[in-house]
Amino acid sequence: MSPSTESSQGCRIAEILQFYCEVQSSGYGSQQFHCFPIPRIFRLCQGESAIEITRVVKIDTSTGEVNIPHDVVQQLPKAKQWKDIIRGRGRS
């Protein structure tokens, strides 16, 4: 999807970088953390909750450019607020 189409819909793309870390023991009794980056891509539209689109975008690793296939944009689910997703879960 072109940037002009995204901006005309009041939407933008945002990225956060999370890390997965694990502790590894060395042979000398000390421990060392090893962390691995996990990029997450979101589509943010005015007046709506964010939708994570990490799994459907194509990322050019040499430039960092994010490409959203046009047909995917039409199939994105309606955003929901977290409170609406967890409401009713775990209640007896």
N, C-alpha and C positions, 0 to 999 in steps of 0.2 A: 504494500500500500504506500502510496506516495506521501511525503510529509505534508503536502498541501491539502490532501484529502483528510488526513488526520486532524490538522488544525482547523479545517472548516467544520468538522464535527465537534470541535471543542475537546479533542482528545490529544494526549501526548503519551510517549513511551518513557518509562522510568526503569532504572536498574538498581538493585541493591546487591551487595556482595556479602554473602554469609560464609562462614567457615565451619567445616566439620573437623574437629580435632580429636586425636586419640593419644593416649599415653603409651609409650613404648619403653620397656626396661632395657637398659644396656647390660652388658656382661659384667659390669663393675658395680652393680647394685644401685646405680642412679637411674632416674627416670627422665625421659625427654618427651616433650610435646611435639607432635607432627600435625600440622594443620593444612587443610586442602580447601581452596576457594570453591564456592558454589554460587555462580551468578544466577539471579532470578530477575525476570523481565515482567513488567506490569504495564497494562494499558490503563491510563487514567483519563476519564471523561468527566466533563463538568456535570455536577449534580448526581453522579453515580459513584458507587463503590468501585474500588480497583479490581481488575481481573488479572490474575496471573496468566501470562501467555508464554512462559518459558518453553514449554514442550512443543509449541506450534510455530515458533519463529525460526528463521534461519539466520545465524550469526556468522559474519565473515571474520574469522579469528585474526586475520592479518590487519584489518582496518577497524574492527569493532562495530561495523555497520550492522544494524538490525533490519531484516527484511521480513515483513509480514505478508504472506501470500494473500492475495485479494479474496479468494474463496473462503479462507479461514475467518476473516473479519465478519463475514455474513453469518458464520456458524458459532460465534462466541456465545457462551451462555450469558444470561442476564445476571448482572452482579447482585450479590446479596450482602447485607451487613452481617458481621460475625455473630452478633446477638441473635439474629434470625436463624442462623445455621445451627447454633448449639442449643437453642430453645427446645426443651422437651427431651433432650438426650440425658440419659442417666437418672431420670426421675422415676420413682416407683409410685 
